[in-house]
């Protein structure tokens, strides 16, 4: 027999047991796991190409920014020296000890002389490695002393 105290406790705090799964079942079912795997696969198939496209565009933008910076320095150099710095030692003559790694890892930047009159320059950024294969639509980026921005590929929106 239950004491009065036990009866009061049983009446005051009834035990409610709810089971979401059958007795002995624990963890996730195979169907639940497969649904999660399929959802992750679909998200990955959508997100990865977008990420790669973003990386390619950001590498191109870094090269374009550097090319514009070099063009500004070339114009200042021309004002002081009455000629553009071109050729193999042009970067050193302009004060660039090296091309930034964000650019040099993906592009080879050169400054070429353009015969005149008047004499000019052409800054070229040639893609290398995976940037060359993933950004074939733009290809080599060019910037001249007249401000002409060109690409070797078929795309027209590379300098936007």
Secondary structure as the mmCIF struct_conf table of DSSP 4:
data_model
#
loop_
_struct_conf.conf_type_id
_struct_conf.id
_struct_conf.beg_label_comp_id
_struct_conf.beg_label_asym_id
_struct_conf.beg_label_seq_id
_struct_conf.end_label_comp_id
_struct_conf.end_label_asym_id
_struct_conf.end_label_seq_id
HELX_RH_AL_P HELX_RH_AL_P1 UNK A 4 UNK A 12
BEND BEND1 UNK A 13 UNK A 13
BEND BEND2 UNK A 20 UNK A 21
TURN_TY1_P TURN_TY1_P1 UNK A 23 UNK A 24
BEND BEND3 UNK A 27 UNK A 27
HELX_RH_AL_P HELX_RH_AL_P2 UNK A 30 UNK A 81
BEND BEND4 UNK A 82 UNK A 83
BEND BEND5 UNK A 87 UNK A 87
TURN_TY1_P TURN_TY1_P2 UNK A 88 UNK A 89
HELX_RH_AL_P HELX_RH_AL_P3 UNK A 90 UNK A 93
TURN_TY1_P TURN_TY1_P3 UNK A 94 UNK A 95
BEND BEND6 UNK A 97 UNK A 98
HELX_RH_AL_P HELX_RH_AL_P4 UNK A 101 UNK A 104
TURN_TY1_P TURN_TY1_P4 UNK A 105 UNK A 106
STRN STRN1 UNK A 107 UNK A 114
BEND BEND7 UNK A 117 UNK A 118
HELX_LH_PP_P HELX_LH_PP_P1 UNK A 119 UNK A 119
STRN STRN2 UNK A 120 UNK A 127
TURN_TY1_P TURN_TY1_P5 UNK A 129 UNK A 129
HELX_RH_AL_P HELX_RH_AL_P5 UNK A 130 UNK A 134
TURN_TY1_P TURN_TY1_P6 UNK A 135 UNK A 138
BEND BEND8 UNK A 140 UNK A 140
STRN STRN3 UNK A 141 UNK A 144
TURN_TY1_P TURN_TY1_P7 UNK A 145 UNK A 146
STRN STRN4 UNK A 149 UNK A 151
BEND BEND9 UNK A 152 UNK A 154
BEND BEND10 UNK A 156 UNK A 156
TURN_TY1_P TURN_TY1_P8 UNK A 158 UNK A 159
#
